[in-house]
Amino acid sequence: MAQNFELDCPAHMTASTKKTARLRGRKTMKLLFENHEVDWPRISAGSRKLLLVVGSLILAGPSIAQEKPTAENPAKVILDTDMVELFDDGTAMLLLDRAPNIDLLGVTVVAGNTPMPAGVATGVRQLEATGSSVPIYEGSRYGIRNWRGDRTNPAVMAAEQQISPIIGWGGYMRPSAGDGIDADPMANWADVYKLKYGEAPSYANVYGLDHPDADGSDDAVDFMVRTVNKHPGEITIIAIGPLTNIARAILKDPTFPSKVSRIVYMGGAFFVPGNSSASAEFNWWADPEAAKISVRAKWGDPKSETFATYGNQVIAGLEANEHSGGMPEDLYRRMVDSTFPGIRKLWLEREERMKKQGKTKFGPTNVWDLFAAAYVIDPSIVLAWNNAPRPADGKPQPIIGVAVDVNTEMGLDYGRSLAFGDSDDPNSKAIPGPVGTQKAAIQNHIDEEEFWNEIVVPLSADSSSQK
């Protein structure tokens, strides 16, 4: 006799979640009852409901709880960045340094939107302005294909443009970057600082090949490897630039990824067009080989539930920014008025440059890197993952990953990021990626009200000047 295995789902479930739960519950109970000749009609309604819920959980697997770190137990973080002033790398650093539930152990700089020495110079200026003591480390000056950024051989990039033209960001590799020391990947960061700000830097905690730290770490990669080995299983890496430093750390110490708790990237364009080439997002286009090494690594404990669910990799790609509005002008003004004097000065100088371009609104519109940093501060800002729609009830959906990869074949899709999964249909069979790929969870929709009002504006404020 065919049984009617039905489940009355809780009212708070979305329609798609209810459908998934009912399918899983019916399938599991069909196996349990029909194979063992249990008389379903004789079981009470309450027991049926309980058994169906259990059945749905059996097939669904564990739902991973994303706990917000606390001031008593802060998350240990290393920020790897192609630093710029203010939005978005500079502000990401400020938020992490100011958040009471984050222990920012160090900032490592990589070539990307700016040459590495210029990135160090702007990072130092902002750390000075906030009275910080966080160490900052010089990192990679070029990507793994180092000839792409060689300004002395422009024919290389010109040839690449014939295959896959730059449509937007070109970072330190763009032909129009200029020939001053602020555009030179081999410059001394302190010289760039003097050029940009008209005075010598005063920040002491800057480390590189000619100035190692007290532990002997003499660059970004050395610092990351030493620190992760010192705190195995405890550190979150937030990588918001090209992944050259990360890939070099993996090559230097193959056990490095397994000793990191998780990694959170800003990079990739999986379900939207690129912003450097037509198919590739800038950070991963700038060094696709490094990105491929990183996203294919096994991060954290490979036996953990988090690894099985999302590979201990979270990605803030172009999707979340595409689905979010820019910073509201009133919140922007509140942030500028309440921040540190040195940071406010940089904001006001930016406004003057924009006014000369005829602009009248100044709230930043591209905030990619901040979504990566804010997620670590409070994971509940992410409402939906991968290609799933914004939930109608506005509540964060459980984190789930899909297999991801990066194209490293020189051609139209060089640097393109790929996701192998169909999150529009939660009942579809998982799509395996190519051999060697790992899972990652891609941010898709953000709780913008919480992001701006609970994280960006309050953490940007100079608390010492608040009444």
Disulfide bonds with the S-S distance in Angstrom:
none
